[in-house]
Amino acid sequence: MPPATPELISRRSPRVLAARRLAKRNFRGKDRLFLAEGPQAVREAAGHRAGDAATLVELFATPEAAERYADIIGAARDAGARVHLAAEQVIADISTTVTPQGLVGVCRFLDTPFEEILAARPRLVALLANVRDPGNAGTVLRCADAAGAEAVVLTDASVDVYNPKAVRASVGSLFHLPVAVGVPVEQAVERLREAGVRIVAADGAGDRDLDDELDKGTMGGPTAWVFGNEAWGLPEETRALTDAVVRVPIHGKAESLNLATAAAVCLYASARAQRAPGGCRSVTGN
């Protein structure tokens, strides 16, 4: 007897319909669930826990993807997630990408209360103020993760970090470090400063040069970098809240750097300074 063909979930299933609606922010907020698409994001979700609960609650996979990524399917089941086999068209219905990769996970919100981030005494933080582009937000989150930052904070005027484009752009980093959302920028700056963190704005029109700051040894302490809107940068009232406004030097003929590139330069500059002799990480080696 040939093996039985696995039963595929119907595109009219309530489970599929519930997952599809998570493409919209209001439903994500109501259900406190979001989508993670592709093998990298789903693998990270399957290994992550939000408090006492597994982050991944449901997984839709084509039979081909389930066979190819059997380890991810196993990890999802180990995490207690419901696994549904689905035709490519069903995956396409749920997915927000043009070319789905055969795996779409439904995950619990995993943002961390801002107070918990402060209690951990972070030494490197990315603070996104009025960042509206989800791709940029996700890429900055990825850069912060790579540079060893302890947290990312999105102000109340910034994009939804659970936007599918932001989740994809983070390439799994959303599951790696604490992320606080919806914090007023004034509160974020005030509380981080109280926690001993220097607040530095990244701005192309800044009155201080990043190279000069590194040479003077001012970047080795706990630092929160404030990154502003892609189009108009940081408003004057936000710049006034910070301890310094620093520009990334342009040594060539480029007019400027985009947000994600500037964030990578700034975060890595701090990471290196903090690990140098006398830096806030040099004693522990972390």
HELIX and SHEET records of a PDB file:
HELIX    1   1 PRO A   14  ARG A   20  1                                   7    
HELIX    2   2 ARG A   21  ALA A   23  5                                   3    
HELIX    3   3 ARG A   25  ASP A   31  1                                   7    
HELIX    4   4 PRO A   39  ALA A   46  1                                   8    
HELIX    5   5 PRO A   63  ARG A   68  1                                   6    
HELIX    6   6 ALA A   70  ASP A   78  1                                   9    
HELIX    7   7 GLU A   88  ILE A   94  1                                   7    
HELIX    8   8 PHE A  114  ALA A  119  1                                   6    
HELIX    9   9 PRO A  134  ALA A  147  1                                  14    
HELIX   10  10 PRO A  164  SER A  170  1                                   7    
HELIX   11  11 SER A  173  PHE A  175  5                                   3    
HELIX   12  12 VAL A  185  GLU A  194  1                                  10    
HELIX   13  13 LEU A  210  LYS A  216  1                                   7    
HELIX   14  14 GLU A  236  ARG A  239  1                                   4    
HELIX   15  15 LEU A  259  ARG A  275  1                                  17    
SHEET    1   A 4 LEU A  33  GLU A  37  0                                        
SHEET    2   A 4 LEU A 103  ARG A 108 -1                                        
SHEET    3   A 4 LEU A  56  ALA A  61 -1                                        
SHEET    4   A 4 ARG A  82  LEU A  85  1                                        
SHEET    1   B 2 ARG A  49  ALA A  50  0                                        
SHEET    2   B 2 ALA A  53  ALA A  54 -1                                        
SHEET    1   C 7 VAL A 179  VAL A 183  0                                        
SHEET    2   C 7 ALA A 151  THR A 155  1                                        
SHEET    3   C 7 LEU A 124  LEU A 128  1                                        
SHEET    4   C 7 THR A 223  PHE A 227  1                                        
SHEET    5   C 7 ARG A 198  ALA A 202  1                                        
SHEET    6   C 7 ALA A 244  ARG A 247  1                                        
SHEET    7   C 7 ARG A 208  ASP A 209  1                                        
END                                                                             
